[in-house]
Amino acid sequence: MLRPFRSETTEAQLIDLKDRLARTRFAPALSGHDWTHGTPPGYLAELVDYWHTEFDWPAAENRLNALPQFVADVGGTTLHFVHSKGTGPRPFPLLFSHGWPGSFFEVTKIIGPLTDPAAHGGDSADAFDVVAPSLPGFGFSPHPGTPGMNPTTIANLFDRLMTDVLGYSRYAAQGGDFGAQITSRLGRDHGEHLTGIHLNLMGATPALDGTPLTPAEETFLAQAEHFFTAEGAYAQLQGTKPATLAAGLSDSPAGLAAWIVEKFRAWSDCGGDVESVFSKDELLTDITLYWLTGTIATSARLYYETMHTEGMLGRNTPGYVATPTGFASFAKDNFTPPEEWVRRAYNLTRFTRFDDGGHFAALERPDELVTEIREFFRPLRPQPS
């Protein structure tokens, strides 16, 4: 059953949050504002003080509630999602899947231009109906509490949401981070419903056929290996012992903020200054969503479920995605595959490389991502009969 949804935070929740923030015990400073060892206590104290004294969650909540939101039961799993209808002659449905440590908040900068392009300097013929779910265990989509909630399972749920619940027979899909893994599974397993998929991170691993790797591919694989060695400990922890981590992050909002903001800084094209790309209000909107919904544990569990089944980026289940695929490569993402590597795993029909931008494309480079989505899907839209 489909029903409207609004976020309604209680005064007691806000009082509890502010009380915890006021009583934060910061770790000794190892390096001042130097991020070498992770989020430094100096910056964290500044962020926590702003969260405690200035950040206006009710205003942020009202902005989120301006989006048309719903919840629905899909195969026994409750899914929360934004469903914003397009303004144009033939809006086409687009499923947008977020990642970690993001949330459905990631869609907020692109949903207007995608649903009403004419109001944002575009062509009304490019309008989409945008569907942006919260992944199970993220935000307002509760985790069902059973094992097996990996990208393939989520892709199956999202396909049922689009077809059985919302009644779309054909649709488009876009995603980065875990959203790219989910979108890749949609393209692999539900191609009869997909006109195409668009990615800003690879979510599938090719099955190598003995064709020699190019120098660019060898460089990329070394780059990816370096990332997982130098920056991947978070994924190993969340993929092996998420409950241990969650015990601290579910009790300390400052700890939660430190864990999440470090990723926004490290993975974005910010030149070391996270607030040159994301405002404190943007960072804290996402972090507060995790805090108030109590979902850091269940969101981290997605890493566990993925690593113990299909593997991160589909490493344990290599294959080919035959659905037409577009790929946007932002220069400062965690790893940037060359076009020939993407072609090994996907039916690649568009590849665009950007000289800037990082991991959080929808928040960092919304204009570029919107243009890419419009241009990739334009020739794939069903033509009027």
PLY file of the C-alpha trace (Angstrom):
ply
format ascii 1.0
element vertex 385
property float x
property float y
property float z
element edge 384
property int vertex1
property int vertex2
end_header
0.00 0.00 0.00
1.31 3.42 -1.00
0.96 6.24 1.51
2.34 9.79 1.80
5.22 10.43 4.18
6.52 13.43 6.14
9.46 13.56 8.50
8.30 14.68 11.95
11.08 15.08 14.50
9.95 15.39 18.10
11.16 18.02 20.53
12.44 15.22 22.76
14.70 13.98 19.95
16.19 17.43 19.46
16.70 17.97 23.19
18.48 14.62 23.45
20.71 15.48 20.48
21.66 18.90 21.85
22.36 17.43 25.28
24.70 14.84 23.80
26.46 17.47 21.70
26.93 19.71 24.74
28.55 16.85 26.66
30.95 15.78 23.91
34.33 14.62 25.17
36.84 15.27 22.40
39.92 13.15 21.86
43.33 14.73 22.41
44.56 16.59 19.35
47.25 14.66 17.50
47.70 17.17 14.73
45.46 20.20 15.15
43.52 20.69 11.92
45.69 18.19 10.00
43.52 15.38 8.59
46.38 12.88 8.29
44.99 10.74 11.11
41.33 11.29 10.24
38.92 13.97 11.40
40.94 16.29 13.67
39.46 17.28 17.06
39.86 20.96 16.20
37.61 20.80 13.15
35.24 18.39 14.85
34.82 20.79 17.79
33.96 23.57 15.35
31.41 21.39 13.54
29.86 20.11 16.78
29.55 23.65 18.14
27.76 24.74 14.97
25.50 21.69 15.16
24.68 22.48 18.77
24.20 26.25 18.56
23.37 27.25 14.98
22.24 24.39 12.75
18.48 24.61 12.15
17.23 21.05 11.72
13.53 22.03 11.60
14.32 24.28 8.60
16.29 21.49 6.92
13.47 19.06 7.65
10.96 21.44 6.09
13.08 21.64 2.94
13.15 17.86 2.72
9.43 17.68 3.39
8.85 19.96 0.40
9.73 16.93 -1.72
6.79 14.57 -2.39
7.63 11.51 -0.29
5.94 8.16 0.18
6.37 4.77 1.81
5.27 1.48 0.35
5.48 -2.20 1.23
7.49 -3.98 -1.45
7.75 -7.72 -0.97
7.58 -7.37 2.80
10.15 -4.55 2.91
9.10 -0.97 3.68
10.64 1.49 1.25
10.67 5.26 1.65
11.07 7.25 -1.55
10.69 10.60 -3.23
8.40 10.55 -6.27
8.37 13.88 -8.11
6.40 14.04 -11.36
7.93 15.80 -14.34
6.64 18.87 -16.16
6.81 18.37 -19.91
5.09 16.66 -22.85
6.26 13.11 -21.99
8.17 12.85 -18.69
10.08 9.59 -18.48
10.65 7.76 -15.17
14.16 7.92 -13.70
15.22 5.90 -10.66
18.02 7.61 -8.68
19.89 5.44 -6.17
22.16 7.03 -3.55
25.13 5.53 -1.73
26.98 5.61 1.60
27.49 7.89 3.54
24.84 9.67 1.52
21.07 9.51 1.63
18.09 10.56 -0.42
19.27 14.10 0.39
21.70 13.63 -2.52
18.86 14.11 -5.03
17.91 17.58 -3.80
20.14 19.60 -6.16
19.23 17.69 -9.32
15.56 16.92 -8.86
14.32 20.35 -9.98
16.27 20.49 -13.26
15.39 16.86 -14.01
11.66 17.16 -13.37
11.16 20.67 -14.77
13.99 21.38 -17.22
12.21 24.33 -18.84
12.23 26.17 -15.50
16.01 25.66 -15.29
17.02 26.73 -18.79
16.46 23.36 -20.47
14.04 21.69 -22.86
10.75 20.42 -21.45
11.10 17.36 -23.69
13.88 16.19 -21.33
11.60 16.02 -18.28
11.74 13.02 -15.96
9.51 11.61 -13.25
12.17 11.19 -10.55
11.98 8.35 -8.03
14.65 8.51 -5.31
14.36 5.78 -2.66
16.16 5.52 0.64
18.11 2.28 0.51
16.84 -0.34 3.01
18.51 0.46 6.33
19.11 4.09 5.35
17.07 7.11 6.37
13.37 6.38 6.48
13.59 2.90 4.91
13.91 0.51 7.86
16.13 -2.53 7.52
14.01 -5.70 7.49
16.36 -7.29 10.02
17.07 -10.35 7.92
20.33 -11.25 6.15
20.87 -10.94 2.43
20.09 -7.25 1.84
22.81 -6.73 -0.75
22.83 -4.72 -4.02
21.14 -7.51 -5.99
18.33 -7.83 -3.45
17.89 -4.05 -3.36
17.83 -3.91 -7.17
15.05 -6.50 -7.19
13.08 -4.43 -4.66
13.61 -1.20 -6.60
12.47 -2.85 -9.83
9.28 -4.00 -8.10
8.81 -0.49 -6.72
9.05 1.00 -10.21
6.91 -1.60 -11.99
4.49 -3.18 -9.51
3.94 -0.23 -7.15
4.33 2.80 -9.41
3.19 1.12 -12.62
6.07 2.04 -14.92
6.67 -0.59 -17.60
9.97 0.99 -18.71
12.29 3.34 -16.86
15.80 4.76 -16.67
18.20 4.44 -13.73
21.20 6.38 -12.39
23.56 5.89 -9.48
26.99 6.30 -7.93
28.68 4.52 -5.00
26.33 1.75 -3.80
23.78 3.29 -6.13
26.06 2.30 -9.01
26.17 -1.29 -7.79
22.38 -1.37 -7.49
21.92 0.28 -10.88
24.34 -2.20 -12.45
22.31 -5.11 -11.05
19.17 -3.52 -12.48
20.80 -3.35 -15.89
22.03 -6.92 -15.61
18.91 -8.58 -14.20
16.00 -6.37 -15.29
17.00 -5.20 -18.74
13.48 -5.79 -20.02
12.36 -2.81 -17.92
15.39 -0.53 -18.41
15.89 1.73 -21.41
19.39 2.39 -20.12
21.49 2.99 -17.03
23.82 5.87 -16.19
26.65 5.60 -13.67
29.26 7.82 -12.08
31.11 4.87 -10.53
31.60 1.33 -11.78
29.30 -1.09 -10.01
30.29 -4.26 -11.85
33.53 -6.15 -12.37
34.25 -7.51 -15.85
34.89 -11.19 -16.47
38.33 -11.05 -18.07
38.62 -13.12 -21.24
42.38 -13.13 -21.61
42.55 -9.93 -23.64
45.71 -8.11 -22.51
45.19 -5.10 -20.29
46.07 -1.72 -21.71
48.56 0.51 -19.87
45.65 2.72 -18.80
43.84 -0.30 -17.34
46.94 -1.41 -15.45
47.32 2.10 -14.03
43.67 2.13 -13.00
43.88 -1.23 -11.22
46.93 -0.01 -9.32
45.03 3.17 -8.44
42.08 1.16 -7.16
44.35 -1.11 -5.14
46.04 1.92 -3.59
42.66 3.38 -2.63
41.55 0.22 -0.87
44.91 -0.04 0.92
45.19 3.61 1.97
41.52 4.54 2.40
39.60 1.28 2.56
39.85 0.37 6.25
36.38 1.85 6.85
34.92 -0.64 4.35
36.75 -3.58 5.94
35.43 -2.59 9.35
31.87 -2.05 8.14
32.12 -5.23 6.08
33.29 -7.40 8.97
32.22 -5.96 12.34
29.59 -3.25 11.68
27.85 -3.78 15.03
31.02 -2.98 16.99
31.47 0.30 15.14
27.79 1.15 15.45
27.84 0.81 19.24
29.89 3.99 19.45
28.44 5.91 16.51
24.85 5.26 17.60
25.58 6.73 21.04
27.75 9.72 20.11
26.60 12.27 17.54
30.11 13.75 17.53
31.56 10.34 16.72
29.00 9.90 13.95
29.88 13.31 12.51
33.60 12.51 12.58
33.04 9.21 10.77
30.89 10.71 8.01
32.50 14.12 7.44
35.90 12.53 6.94
34.50 10.68 3.91
32.91 13.80 2.45
36.29 15.51 2.68
38.44 12.63 1.44
36.20 11.65 -1.47
35.22 15.07 -2.81
37.09 17.50 -5.03
37.59 19.96 -2.18
41.35 20.47 -2.19
41.44 19.60 1.50
38.77 22.13 2.53
35.52 20.19 2.82
33.49 23.37 3.27
34.64 24.69 -0.10
32.30 22.09 -1.60
29.72 21.36 1.11
28.36 23.88 3.59
28.07 22.94 7.24
24.30 22.92 6.76
24.57 20.40 3.91
26.93 18.16 5.84
24.79 18.29 8.96
21.56 17.64 7.08
22.96 14.31 5.94
24.56 13.52 9.30
21.42 14.45 11.24
19.35 12.15 9.03
21.61 9.28 10.09
21.40 10.33 13.74
17.65 10.83 14.04
16.79 7.66 12.11
19.40 5.62 13.99
20.60 4.02 10.77
24.38 4.08 10.96
24.32 0.42 12.06
21.98 -0.80 9.35
23.62 1.30 6.64
27.03 -0.13 7.56
25.52 -3.60 7.42
25.14 -3.17 3.65
28.93 -3.50 3.44
28.80 -6.75 5.42
26.02 -8.23 3.29
27.79 -7.21 0.09
31.25 -8.47 1.04
29.86 -11.81 2.21
27.90 -12.44 -0.98
28.61 -10.79 -4.33
31.62 -8.75 -3.22
32.24 -5.02 -3.44
31.73 -3.77 -7.00
30.54 -7.27 -7.89
34.03 -8.78 -7.57
32.65 -12.21 -6.67
30.12 -12.19 -9.50
31.88 -10.77 -12.58
29.87 -10.47 -15.75
28.54 -8.22 -18.48
25.70 -5.68 -18.33
24.00 -5.65 -21.74
21.70 -2.70 -21.04
22.87 0.51 -22.79
25.12 2.32 -20.33
26.39 5.86 -19.93
29.33 6.66 -17.67
30.47 9.98 -16.22
34.00 9.92 -14.81
34.78 12.75 -12.38
38.52 13.34 -12.03
38.74 13.36 -8.24
36.57 10.31 -7.59
38.12 7.52 -5.54
39.20 5.71 -8.69
38.56 6.61 -12.31
38.45 3.72 -14.80
39.53 4.22 -18.40
36.88 3.82 -21.06
38.19 0.46 -22.23
37.83 -1.02 -18.73
34.22 0.14 -18.48
33.52 -1.42 -21.89
34.62 -4.81 -20.59
31.73 -4.81 -18.11
29.01 -2.75 -19.82
27.33 -2.09 -23.15
28.88 1.37 -23.06
27.32 3.89 -25.42
28.49 7.15 -23.79
31.62 7.93 -21.78
32.37 11.42 -20.51
35.44 12.42 -18.53
35.40 15.56 -16.38
38.50 17.44 -15.27
37.10 18.09 -11.80
34.43 16.82 -9.41
34.58 13.94 -6.97
32.61 11.04 -5.58
29.40 12.88 -4.69
28.47 14.03 -8.19
24.84 14.93 -7.49
25.89 17.28 -4.68
29.27 18.46 -6.03
28.57 18.89 -9.74
24.79 18.86 -10.12
24.72 20.87 -13.36
27.21 18.57 -15.10
25.42 15.44 -13.89
22.02 16.74 -15.00
23.39 17.53 -18.46
24.91 14.06 -18.71
21.66 12.37 -17.68
19.62 14.40 -20.16
21.98 13.82 -23.07
22.49 10.12 -22.43
18.83 9.24 -22.10
17.53 11.58 -24.81
17.93 9.08 -27.69
16.72 6.22 -25.47
13.36 7.76 -24.64
10.35 5.98 -26.16
9.16 7.83 -29.22
5.50 8.89 -29.48
3.43 6.53 -31.60
0 1
1 2
2 3
3 4
4 5
5 6
6 7
7 8
8 9
9 10
10 11
11 12
12 13
13 14
14 15
15 16
16 17
17 18
18 19
19 20
20 21
21 22
22 23
23 24
24 25
25 26
26 27
27 28
28 29
29 30
30 31
31 32
32 33
33 34
34 35
35 36
36 37
37 38
38 39
39 40
40 41
41 42
42 43
43 44
44 45
45 46
46 47
47 48
48 49
49 50
50 51
51 52
52 53
53 54
54 55
55 56
56 57
57 58
58 59
59 60
60 61
61 62
62 63
63 64
64 65
65 66
66 67
67 68
68 69
69 70
70 71
71 72
72 73
73 74
74 75
75 76
76 77
77 78
78 79
79 80
80 81
81 82
82 83
83 84
84 85
85 86
86 87
87 88
88 89
89 90
90 91
91 92
92 93
93 94
94 95
95 96
96 97
97 98
98 99
99 100
100 101
101 102
102 103
103 104
104 105
105 106
106 107
107 108
108 109
109 110
110 111
111 112
112 113
113 114
114 115
115 116
116 117
117 118
118 119
119 120
120 121
121 122
122 123
123 124
124 125
125 126
126 127
127 128
128 129
129 130
130 131
131 132
132 133
133 134
134 135
135 136
136 137
137 138
138 139
139 140
140 141
141 142
142 143
143 144
144 145
145 146
146 147
147 148
148 149
149 150
150 151
151 152
152 153
153 154
154 155
155 156
156 157
157 158
158 159
159 160
160 161
161 162
162 163
163 164
164 165
165 166
166 167
167 168
168 169
169 170
170 171
171 172
172 173
173 174
174 175
175 176
176 177
177 178
178 179
179 180
180 181
181 182
182 183
183 184
184 185
185 186
186 187
187 188
188 189
189 190
190 191
191 192
192 193
193 194
194 195
195 196
196 197
197 198
198 199
199 200
200 201
201 202
202 203
203 204
204 205
205 206
206 207
207 208
208 209
209 210
210 211
211 212
212 213
213 214
214 215
215 216
216 217
217 218
218 219
219 220
220 221
221 222
222 223
223 224
224 225
225 226
226 227
227 228
228 229
229 230
230 231
231 232
232 233
233 234
234 235
235 236
236 237
237 238
238 239
239 240
240 241
241 242
242 243
243 244
244 245
245 246
246 247
247 248
248 249
249 250
250 251
251 252
252 253
253 254
254 255
255 256
256 257
257 258
258 259
259 260
260 261
261 262
262 263
263 264
264 265
265 266
266 267
267 268
268 269
269 270
270 271
271 272
272 273
273 274
274 275
275 276
276 277
277 278
278 279
279 280
280 281
281 282
282 283
283 284
284 285
285 286
286 287
287 288
288 289
289 290
290 291
291 292
292 293
293 294
294 295
295 296
296 297
297 298
298 299
299 300
300 301
301 302
302 303
303 304
304 305
305 306
306 307
307 308
308 309
309 310
310 311
311 312
312 313
313 314
314 315
315 316
316 317
317 318
318 319
319 320
320 321
321 322
322 323
323 324
324 325
325 326
326 327
327 328
328 329
329 330
330 331
331 332
332 333
333 334
334 335
335 336
336 337
337 338
338 339
339 340
340 341
341 342
342 343
343 344
344 345
345 346
346 347
347 348
348 349
349 350
350 351
351 352
352 353
353 354
354 355
355 356
356 357
357 358
358 359
359 360
360 361
361 362
362 363
363 364
364 365
365 366
366 367
367 368
368 369
369 370
370 371
371 372
372 373
373 374
374 375
375 376
376 377
377 378
378 379
379 380
380 381
381 382
382 383
383 384
